[in-house]
Amino acid sequence: MKPSPSLLLVLCFFCVSIQPAWADRIEPATCMKRVTPLLVKRERVAELDGIWGLFQKTIDFQGNSVQGIKLDNKINTLLFHLEYLCNTIDGIPFDELSDYVSTSLAEKGAENFKKELIILGKTEGEIDIWFEFTKFAVANRHRALDSQKIFHTIMTAQPFVKVYFELAEKINNKEDMGSVIQETENLTNQIEAFFKTDPYMSQAIYENSRVPYADWDEDVGGS
């Protein structure tokens, strides 16, 4: 029995509609092209010594230097995590610590490796943190991100960097100085809210918070 023309049409539709998972995949470099203009604006502000530096150079604002450096830090954090999202779009690569711990666990087993680390001066608390982080690193080594959602996060962040750049120029040119402190506070608060409400930004901050400080020396996985 030959299939009907309508059945063939339906089958053809599904063949065209179903695409492999990698069909929408983009390279980190392609993603970074959307972040680069924001980095350029940040660098132009840095050439003016940042908002903190501009406050320091303006007598009326010297008492607000803490607010200035807080905004500079928020912008740096924002851009760091946008770069992170692009660079980990296909997964979080092992760093030196996770590579060292995962390899040692595979070769020696958890108990023997733990005894070795204790002999080398690591506390049980430090070891637990290292093991937990390595478990996280292994689980997320191939975690994938949605490129369109990353692009949305980048697009939503663009106005923050634009206002930051314009604020720096305003201070440098001594224009409309009466609103500077309030604008600085407003922008800082807006970025803080963005960190909490944007799903991918929140994820990037969380993932980076999992990376422990590792005190490397010649006896423990480092040189």
Sequence and secondary structure as in RCSB ss.txt:
>XXXX:A:sequence
MKPSPSLLLVLCFFCVSIQPAWADRIEPATCMKRVTPLLVKRERVAELDGIWGLFQKTIDFQGNSVQGIKLDNKI
NTLLFHLEYLCNTIDGIPFDELSDYVSTSLAEKGAENFKKELIILGKTEGEIDIWFEFTKFAVANRHRALDSQKI
FHTIMTAQPFVKVYFELAEKINNKEDMGSVIQETENLTNQIEAFFKTDPYMSQAIYENSRVPYADWDEDVGGS
>XXXX:A:secstr
    HHHHHHHHHHHHH   GGGG   HHHHHHHHHHHHHHHHHHHTTTHHHHHHHTSGGGGGGHHHHHHHHHHH
HHHHHHHHHHHHTTT     HHHHHHHHHHHHH HHHHHHHHHHTT  HHHHHHHHHHHHHHHHHTT    HHHH
HHHHHHHHHHHHHHHHHHHHHHTT SGGGHHHHHHHHHHHHHHHHHH HHHHHHHHHHHT      BTTBB  
